[in-house]
Amino acid sequence: MELSNIKSVYFLGAGGIGMSALVRYFLSEGKFVAGYDRTPSELTTRLIAEGACLHFEEAPHSIPAECLDSSNTLVVYTPAIPQGHLEWEYFKAHNFVIKKRAEVLGIITRGKRGVCVAGTHGKTTTSTMTAHLLHQSHIDCAAFLGGISKNYKSNLILSDKSDLVVIEADEYDRSFLHLKPYVAVITSADADHLDIYGNKENYLEAFAQFTERIRPDGYLIMHEGLEVEPRPAEGVKCYTYGRTSGHFHATNIRIGGGTIIFDYVSPWQTIKDVEPGVPVSINIDNGIAAMAMAEICGATATELREAMKSFAGADRRFDFHIKEADKVLLSDYAHHPDEIKACALSMRELYPDKKISVIFQPHLFSRTADFYREFAQSLSLFDEVILTPIYPAREQPMPGVTSSLIYDLLAPHVQKQMCSRQEVLDIVREKKEQFQVLVSLGAGDLETDVPQMAQILRSV
């Protein structure tokens, strides 16, 4: 099915952050867009306001008439949709064209110059930052992002003058192997999604296969020290980056007074006094990768410096809701031990004399079973840990796998507490005068409580 012949697009899992960018794309193309998601959210409310016809009941009779013609309707699904889903079974039984989100993204971006960011963590911030750098330059770009850009209030950026498209290249379910990058960055490769890959070796092999997908006239930029053995085609230009070493790196790093400033060094130039708009130390690494990609694509030194300073970040990525002298509230999407470690160390660097508390919601039974020891080590970098039950997402419970696995291994110095998901706001009320720096952490639904947390803390 050619995309030009499609009249309607139906999404199974429309409210997912990656799926919603495609919802917005097809709406912009004038298609009839409908779909299902399990629960309403702020994002689905926005999509409905933008023209999508969404419902939250798993029922074939809820599928709009405009999406019942298999000859001109494309069905897009996320791997989070379980086998046996009633609407999924309906579309299969009636011979609809059904494609993964990543397949559709690959088709849409075919013939474009893909600027792709892959990695266990860092890819949302780095891709969002890259899109901002390019979009604010004379080069411009389109972008399909895995988070909501605060600069553009969306995870989709469109361009009518550039063939560059920034893509968050997701390794889950090997989705990124549907892409054909022009410039590819790999930010990290710490084992994850072992429910899909089975072991670390298979996970690393997928990243190696991703490097094979780079166009022969393209570029590969990898963070120094990764275990990935790249296999790019002949002609691909290969570079490394890092905070203080690599082909692209930073020098003269200055942290203090709530700001970070560094000099950016590339094989071709040095750009002095770069100031990330979101001043956390991990954004030195993210910024170097983003600037490297944008520089390769043609952005100028002045454009890069100015856009770095105006970058506002992405929702749920080091997202400050309160940032005052005596009270801080931050939410972050971190759901892997290494991401949690990066968050803890960055907060400790920013607030060395403050008590730092975290409310953490583990994400997935399988991930908890694989990494509960590492989770405990990373969370022990905080002063206080409040732990909720595991957010299951697409999974069924696993015998013996609960948040207690993490809780029992937290370091002795950590002030710790377990609570139900429903008790979180009550605990914030009880301790509101004790919190100095509070971090809401995880990829589940804990984020929905953050606005109320902010209200409670401001009422002190």
C-alpha positions in Angstrom: 0.0 0.0 0.0 1.4 3.4 -1.0 1.0 6.1 1.6 -0.4 8.4 -1.1 -3.3 6.0 -1.6 -4.3 5.9 2.0 -7.4 7.8 3.1 -7.6 6.7 6.7 -5.1 5.6 9.4 -6.1 3.7 12.5 -3.7 3.5 15.5 -3.7 0.7 18.0 -2.0 2.5 21.0 -2.6 6.0 19.7 -1.6 7.7 23.0 2.0 6.4 23.1 4.6 9.1 22.8 6.1 7.7 19.6 2.7 6.8 18.1 1.3 10.2 18.7 3.9 11.8 16.5 2.7 9.7 13.7 -0.9 10.6 14.5 0.0 14.2 14.2 1.9 13.6 10.9 -1.1 11.9 9.2 -3.4 14.6 10.5 -1.1 17.2 8.9 -1.3 15.2 5.6 -5.1 15.5 5.7 -5.9 11.8 6.4 -8.8 10.7 8.6 -7.1 9.5 11.8 -8.7 7.4 14.4 -7.5 4.9 17.0 -7.6 3.2 20.4 -5.7 3.6 23.6 -6.1 1.9 26.9 -6.6 5.1 29.0 -7.2 8.8 28.4 -4.3 11.1 29.1 -3.3 14.7 28.6 -1.7 13.7 25.3 -4.8 11.9 24.0 -6.9 14.9 24.9 -4.6 17.1 22.8 -4.7 14.6 19.9 -8.5 14.7 20.0 -8.5 18.5 20.0 -6.2 18.4 16.9 -8.6 16.2 15.0 -8.0 12.6 15.9 -11.0 10.3 16.6 -9.9 8.3 19.6 -11.7 5.9 22.0 -10.7 3.9 25.0 -12.9 0.8 24.8 -11.4 -2.3 23.3 -14.2 -3.0 20.9 -14.4 -3.5 17.1 -17.8 -1.7 17.0 -16.0 1.5 18.1 -13.9 1.6 14.9 -15.3 4.5 12.8 -16.9 3.7 9.5 -14.1 5.7 7.7 -11.6 3.0 8.8 -13.5 -0.1 7.7 -12.3 -0.2 4.1 -9.2 -2.4 4.0 -8.2 -1.0 0.5 -7.5 2.5 1.8 -7.0 2.2 5.5 -3.6 1.7 7.1 -3.5 0.1 10.6 -0.5 1.1 12.8 0.3 -0.7 16.0 2.7 -0.4 18.9 4.4 -3.6 20.3 2.8 -2.7 23.6 -0.6 -3.9 22.2 -1.1 -7.5 23.5 -1.8 -10.5 21.3 -5.5 -11.2 21.2 -6.5 -7.6 21.4 -10.1 -7.6 20.0 -9.5 -4.8 17.5 -6.2 -6.3 16.4 -7.9 -9.6 15.7 -10.7 -7.8 13.7 -8.2 -6.1 11.4 -6.2 -9.3 10.9 -9.4 -11.3 10.1 -10.4 -8.7 7.5 -7.0 -8.5 5.8 -6.1 -4.9 6.6 -2.5 -3.7 6.0 -1.1 -3.7 9.5 2.4 -2.2 10.2 4.5 -1.5 13.2 5.1 2.2 14.1 8.8 1.8 13.2 8.0 0.4 9.8 5.7 3.4 9.0 8.3 5.8 10.3 10.9 4.2 8.0 8.5 4.5 5.0 7.7 8.1 5.7 11.4 9.1 6.0 12.5 7.1 3.0 14.2 9.5 0.6 15.0 11.9 3.4 18.3 12.4 5.2 17.6 10.8 8.6 19.4 12.2 11.6 19.0 9.3 14.0 19.7 9.1 17.7 20.0 5.7 19.3 21.0 4.5 22.7 19.7 3.0 25.9 19.4 6.4 27.4 19.9 10.0 26.4 18.2 9.6 23.0 15.1 11.7 23.7 16.9 14.7 25.1 19.7 14.4 22.4 17.2 14.1 19.5 15.0 16.9 20.8 18.1 19.1 21.2 19.3 18.2 17.7 16.0 19.1 16.2 16.0 22.4 18.0 19.5 23.2 16.8 18.7 22.4 13.2 15.2 23.9 13.2 16.5 27.2 14.6 19.3 27.3 12.0 19.2 28.3 8.3 19.2 24.5 7.6 15.9 23.6 9.2 14.6 20.0 9.7 11.5 17.9 10.4 11.5 15.7 13.5 9.7 12.7 15.0 10.6 12.7 18.7 10.1 10.4 21.7 9.2 13.3 24.0 7.3 16.6 23.9 9.7 19.4 23.1 9.1 22.3 25.4 10.2 24.7 22.7 7.5 23.5 20.2 4.9 21.9 22.6 4.9 18.9 20.4 6.8 15.7 19.4 6.4 16.5 15.7 8.2 19.2 13.8 7.4 19.7 10.1 9.5 21.5 7.4 8.7 22.5 3.9 12.2 23.4 2.9 14.6 20.7 4.4 15.1 17.1 3.6 16.6 16.5 7.0 14.5 14.6 9.5 15.5 14.0 13.1 14.4 10.6 14.5 14.6 9.1 17.9 15.8 5.6 16.9 14.2 3.2 19.5 16.0 -0.2 20.0 12.9 -1.8 21.7 11.7 -4.7 19.6 14.6 -3.9 17.1 12.5 -1.0 15.8 15.5 1.1 14.8 16.5 -1.5 12.1 13.7 -0.1 9.9 15.6 3.2 9.5 18.2 4.2 7.0 20.3 7.0 8.8 22.3 9.7 7.1 23.8 10.7 10.5 23.6 8.3 13.4 24.6 8.8 17.0 24.7 6.0 19.6 24.6 7.6 23.1 24.9 4.5 25.2 24.4 0.7 25.0 23.8 -0.5 28.5 21.8 -3.8 28.4 18.0 -3.3 28.5 14.8 -4.9 27.1 16.2 -8.3 28.0 12.6 -9.6 27.7 13.1 -9.0 24.0 16.8 -9.7 23.4 17.4 -12.4 26.0 21.0 -11.3 26.8 23.4 -8.5 26.6 25.2 -9.9 23.6 22.1 -9.9 21.5 21.3 -6.4 22.6 24.8 -5.1 21.5 24.5 -7.0 18.2 21.3 -5.1 17.4 23.3 -1.8 17.7 26.0 -3.3 15.5 23.2 -4.1 12.9 21.9 -0.5 13.3 25.4 0.8 12.2 25.1 -1.3 9.0 21.9 0.6 8.1 23.8 3.9 7.7 24.0 5.3 4.2 27.4 4.9 2.5 27.7 8.7 2.3 26.7 9.0 5.9 28.2 9.5 9.4 28.4 7.5 12.6 29.2 9.2 15.9 29.5 6.9 19.0 30.1 7.8 22.6 33.5 6.8 23.7 33.8 3.5 25.6 30.8 1.7 24.2 31.0 -2.1 23.8 29.3 -1.9 20.4 31.5 -3.2 17.6 30.2 -1.1 14.6 30.0 -2.4 11.1 29.3 0.6 8.9 29.5 0.3 5.1 32.6 1.5 3.3 32.4 5.3 2.9 30.7 6.0 6.2 32.7 8.5 8.2 33.1 7.4 11.8 33.7 9.6 14.9 33.6 9.4 18.6 32.4 11.9 21.2 32.6 12.3 25.0 32.6 14.9 27.7 36.3 15.5 27.8 37.7 13.3 24.9 36.8 12.1 21.5 36.6 13.7 18.1 33.9 15.9 19.6 34.3 17.0 23.2 34.1 19.8 25.7 36.9 21.8 27.4 36.9 24.6 29.9 33.8 23.3 31.7 32.4 25.7 34.3 29.6 24.6 36.6 28.2 26.9 39.3 25.5 29.4 40.1 22.8 27.3 38.4 24.6 27.4 35.0 26.9 25.2 32.9 29.3 26.7 30.3 31.8 24.9 28.2 33.8 25.2 25.0 32.8 22.8 22.2 35.6 21.2 20.2 35.1 19.4 16.9 37.5 18.3 14.2 36.9 21.6 12.4 36.4 24.3 15.0 36.1 25.3 18.6 32.9 27.1 19.8 33.5 29.0 23.0 31.1 29.6 25.9 28.3 27.2 25.0 25.6 27.4 27.7 23.0 24.6 27.7 19.5 26.0 28.4 18.9 23.0 30.8 21.9 23.2 33.0 22.4 19.6 34.2 25.8 17.9 33.7 24.5 15.1 31.5 23.5 17.8 29.0 27.2 18.4 28.4 27.3 14.9 26.8 23.9 15.3 25.1 24.9 18.8 23.9 28.1 17.6 22.3 26.3 14.9 20.4 23.6 17.2 19.3 26.0 19.9 18.2 28.1 17.4 16.3 25.1 16.2 14.3 23.9 19.7 13.6 27.4 20.9 12.7 27.8 18.0 10.2 24.4 19.0 8.7 25.6 22.6 8.2 24.5 24.7 11.2 26.9 27.6 11.9 28.8 28.3 15.1 26.6 31.2 16.0 23.4 29.3 15.3 24.6 26.4 17.5 25.6 28.6 20.4 22.4 30.6 20.4 20.1 27.5 20.0 21.9 25.6 22.8 21.1 28.5 25.2 17.4 28.7 24.1 16.8 24.9 24.3 14.1 24.4 26.9 14.2 20.6 27.2 11.7 17.9 26.8 8.8 17.0 29.1 9.8 14.5 31.8 13.6 14.8 31.1 15.2 16.7 34.0 12.0 18.6 34.1 12.0 21.3 36.8 8.5 22.1 38.2 9.8 24.1 41.2 13.3 25.6 41.2 13.6 27.8 44.2 16.4 28.4 46.8 14.6 26.4 49.5 12.5 24.0 47.4 13.1 22.0 44.3 10.8 19.5 42.5 12.0 17.7 39.4 10.5 14.9 37.3 12.5 12.6 35.1 11.7 9.6 32.9 14.7 7.6 34.1 13.7 3.9 34.4 17.1 2.1 33.9 19.7 1.9 36.6 22.3 3.9 34.6 19.7 6.7 33.9 18.9 6.8 37.6 22.6 7.1 38.5 23.0 9.9 36.0 20.0 11.7 37.5 21.3 11.3 41.1 24.8 12.5 40.3 23.5 15.5 38.3 21.2 16.5 41.2 24.0 16.0 43.7 26.3 18.2 41.6 23.6 20.9 41.4 22.6 20.7 45.1 25.6 19.4 47.0 24.4 20.7 50.4 20.7 19.6 50.1 18.9 16.5 51.2 17.8 14.8 47.9 14.7 12.6 48.1 13.2 10.4 45.3 9.9 8.8 44.7 10.6 5.9 42.3 8.1 3.8 40.4 9.8 0.8 38.8 8.8 0.1 35.2 8.1 -3.5 34.1 8.4 -6.8 36.0 11.0 -8.1 33.6 13.3 -5.1 34.0 13.0 -5.2 37.8 13.9 -8.9 37.8 16.9 -8.3 35.5 18.3 -5.3 37.3 17.0 -5.0 40.9 20.5 -5.1 42.4 21.6 -2.3 40.0 18.4 -0.3 40.8 19.2 -0.5 44.5 22.8 0.7 44.0 21.7 3.7 41.9 18.8 4.7 44.2 21.2 4.5 47.1 22.9 7.6 45.7 19.9 9.6 47.0 19.4 10.4 50.7 15.8 9.2 50.8 13.9 6.7 48.7 10.1 6.3 48.5 9.3 3.2 46.5 6.0 2.4 44.8 4.8 -0.9 43.3 6.0 -1.9 39.8 4.2 -0.3 36.9 3.4 -3.3 34.6 2.8 -1.5 31.3 2.5 -4.3 28.7 3.4 -7.2 31.2 1.6 -9.6 33.5 3.0 -10.0 37.0 5.9 -12.3 37.5 6.0 -14.6 40.7 8.3 -13.2 43.4 9.1 -10.0 41.5 8.0 -6.9 43.5 9.5 -3.6 44.5 10.7 -5.3 47.7 13.6 -6.8 45.7 15.0 -3.3 45.3 13.9 -2.1 48.8 15.7 -4.8 50.7 19.0 -4.0 49.0 19.1 -0.2 49.5 22.2 1.0 51.4 21.9 1.3 55.2 22.3 5.1 55.2 19.2 5.6 52.9 16.0 6.7 54.6 13.5 4.5 52.9 9.8 3.8 52.7 7.4 1.7 50.6 3.9 2.9 49.7 1.0 2.1 47.5 0.6 4.1 44.3 -2.5 5.7 45.9 -0.6 6.9 49.0 2.0 9.0 47.1 0.3 12.3 47.4 -0.6 11.7 51.1 3.1 11.1 51.8 4.1 14.3 49.9 1.6 16.2 52.1 2.9 14.6 55.3 6.6 15.4 54.4 6.1 18.6 52.5 8.1 20.7 55.1 10.9 18.1 55.2 11.6 17.9 51.4 14.4 20.1 50.1 15.0 18.5 46.7 12.3 16.0 45.6 12.6 13.9 42.4 9.7 12.0 40.8 11.3 9.2 38.8 10.1 6.6 36.4 8.4 5.8 33.1 5.0 4.9 34.5 2.0 6.9 35.6 3.6 8.6 38.6 4.0 11.6 36.3 0.3 12.3 36.5 0.7 13.2 40.2 3.5 15.7 39.6 1.3 18.8 39.1 -0.4 18.1 42.5 3.0 17.5 44.1 4.0 21.0 43.0 0.8 22.5 44.4 1.4 20.7 47.8 5.0 21.8 48.0 4.2 25.4 47.1 1.6 25.5 49.9 4.4 25.1 52.6 
